Amino acid sequence: MNTAMSFINTVTLKNEANKVIRRVTRSRAPVIVTQRGKPAVAIIPVDDGALELSYAHRYQAAIQEGLADYRAGRHVPLGAFVKKHFPRHVERLSR
């Protein structure tokens, strides 16, 4: 299983959406979509069990916890996160 994160721009996503979705599904690795050279959204694989309603309360609680953290100022801007955890990609995006 390849877990390397990759980056694509919106034009590539528009032209190759099915190919990108197949790649994410097969590799289980997220793809970051950039807009005007900056990370905009992530395409992430979904586990079969993740969509079961029996787990909905866990996701609801996690979302509420995340929103509370955000409101309390406990968050990191995406650019800082990418720079810290994916320094190779920062150089590629800044070109």
LINKA-V401770 format. One line per field, one symbol per residue. ss: DSSP state (H for helix, E for strand, L for the rest). psi: psi as a letter, one per 30 degrees, with the letter a starting at -180 (. if undefined). A space follows every 10 residues. Layout:
BEGIN
ss->???
psi->???
END
This chain:
BEGIN
ss->LLLLLEEEEH HHHHHHHHHH HHHHHHHLLL EEEEELLEEE EEELLLLHHH HLHHHHHHHH HHHHHHHHHH HLLLLLLHHH HHHHHLHHHH HHHLL
psi->kkgkklklle eeeefheeee eeeeeefgkl kkkkjhgkke lkjlkkkeff gkffgeeeee eeeeeeeeee eggilkkeee eeeefifefe eeff.
END
